[in-house]
Amino acid sequence: MLPSWITRRMLSSGKASLVVVTDSGGVRTLLLNNPKRRNVLSLEMLEALRDGVTSAPAETRLFLLTAGREKVFSAGHDLVDLKNNPTEYQRRVFGTSSAICLMMQRSPRPFVASVYGLAAAAGCQLVASCDVVVAADTAKFSVPGYLTSAPP
C-alpha cells in the first residue's frame, strides 16, 4: 500500500506505475511500487527508474529512493524472468541495471535511499549506489548471488 502522502501517477493503461515519481521542494521521490512481486528489478522497473531520474526537472536538488514501509525494498533481479529469456535480453537487463547504478554514482545531485525492509542482490547494489542510506532497524541487506548460477 502506498503511503498517504504519495499521489499515484497512472500509466495510460490504467495500471499503477512500477515507480511512482513525485516532486516536492526540490526533492524527486522515486517509490518502488511492485510490493506483490517484492519490487523485483525487472526490465520494466529498471526502465521506469531510469526514466524517473532522467526526466527530473532542473530544480531537482536531491533524489529520494524508497519502497515506503514495505517488508522488502527490492529482492533484486527477477531471476525467473532472466531464466526464461534469451541471453540478449539478460544482457539488456544487466546493462540497464549497471547504467542506472553508474548514473546514480556519477550524478552531481545526491541520491538518498530510505530502506525499511530487505534490500537483496541487485536491490542492495541499487542502495549501495546511493550517496546516503537511511536504514530503519528493520532494514536488512544481502548479496546472495553465490546461491544462484547467475554470473558475477
N, C-alpha and C positions, 0 to 999 in steps of 0.2 A: 504494500500500500504506500502511496506517495504521501510525504509529509504535507500538512495543510498549507504550508507556505509556498508550495510549488503549484504553478498553474500548468496543467498538461498542455503540451503542444501536440496536435494530432497530425498524422500523415494524411495525405489525400484519400487513402483507402479507409480511413476511419480507425485504424489500429493505433494503439499507443506507441509513441516513439520509443526506440530502444535506448536512446539517450535523450533525456529531457533537458533542454537548454533554456536557461533564464539569465537575464541580465539585470543587475541592480547595483547602483552606486559604484560602477567601475569593476564589479566582480561578475565574471561569467561563470555560472554554476553548470556543471556537466553531471547530471544524475544518471547513473547506470540504471536502466529501468526494465530489466527482464528477470525479476526475482524468481519466477516459477522455474526458470532454467539456470538459476544460480548465477545470473549475469555472465554467462559464458561469452568469451570473446570470439563470437562468430565473425565472419567477414562483414556481415551487415552491421553488427555492433561496432566493429572497428572503423568501418567507413563512416558511420554516424558520429562516432567520437572525433575522428579526423575532421569531418565537416563542421562539427561544433567548435573546434579550435580555429580552423582556417577562416570561418565566417565571422569571427569576433569583430565587433566594431573597434575603431581606432582608440576609443576612450577606455577600452578594457585595460585595467591595470593588473589584474590577477585572475587566475583560473582556479576554481574550486572543483575538485573531482571527488564525487561521493556516490554512495549507493543508499544513502539515507541510513536508517537504523535496521537494515536487513541483517539476517544472520550470516549472509555471505556477501562480501564486497564483490568478488569475482572468483569463480572457480578456475579461471584460465581459459585456454583454448577449448573449443568444442571438439573433443577427441573423436567422438562418433562421426561428426561431420568430416573431419580430416581423414579418417579411415575410409569413409565411403566415397571419397572424391579422388580424382587423379592427382598425380604429382604436381602438375602445373597449378592446380587450384591450391594445393598445400603451400606451394612457394608464394602464391599471391597472399594467402593469409599471413604467413610468417613475415613476408616482406612488408605488408601493411602494418603489422604489429611493430616491427622493428622501426619503421619510418615514424610511427607515432611516438615511440619512446625517444628517438633521437630528436624529433621536433620539440618535445617537451623539455629535454635536457638542454637544447640549444636556444630556447626561447628567451628573449630579454625580459619577458613578463613571467613572474613566478607562478609555479603550479603548486597547489596545496591539496593534499589528499586527506580526506576525513574518513577514517575507517572504524567501523563498529564491529564487523564480523570477520570472517575468514577471507584473506587475500591469498590465493594459491596459484602456483605456477606462473603463467603469463599475467595473471591478475596481480601477483606480488611484484613482478617486473614492472608493471604499469605504476604501481605505488612507488617502487624504488626510483623511478624516473622523475618523480616529483621533487621539488626543492625542499618542501616541508611536509611532514606527515604528522597529523594529529590522530592518535590512536586511542580509542576507548579501552577500558580494562577488558572488554570482551573481544578485542581485536586479536587475530591470530594470523601469522604469516608462515607460508610454507612453499617450498620449491621441490615437489615430489617427482620431478621429471625422470629421475632414475628408475621409477617404478613402472614406466611405460617403455615402449620401444621407440618413442619419439626421438628424433635426432637432437643432439645438444645444440 
